[in-house]
């Protein structure tokens, strides 16, 4: 991984285990974000945008959801190895997301 890569997501898999089986909400997503870059994830409803983002922030409700595969390295450290206390320090301070509903998430005064 290049030293200018801040976030490296490789083959991320997040599944939800429900009564009727397994929903593979994210199945093999990979991307890198370098210092100074911003990533916008776009897609149709149900395509896995929010699940990808909440997986990176380790906010998937378990159960029924679980990150079952892949790697998420932030500044060279695997986010899956971080404790909840360590993740709380990272969330919002170093990694954040803008939720899908712009009328409730974006303040036009600041955007």
VENQUIPE-V405330 format. One record per helix or strand of 2 or more residues. SS is the DSSP state (h for helix, s for strand). FROM is the first residue (numbers start at 1). LEN is the number of residues. If there is no record, write none. Layout:
ss=SS from=FROM len=LEN
ss=SS from=FROM len=LEN
//
This chain:
ss=s from=5 len=14
ss=s from=21 len=14
ss=h from=49 len=8
ss=s from=65 len=10
ss=s from=77 len=2
ss=h from=79 len=3
ss=h from=84 len=7
ss=h from=102 len=4
//
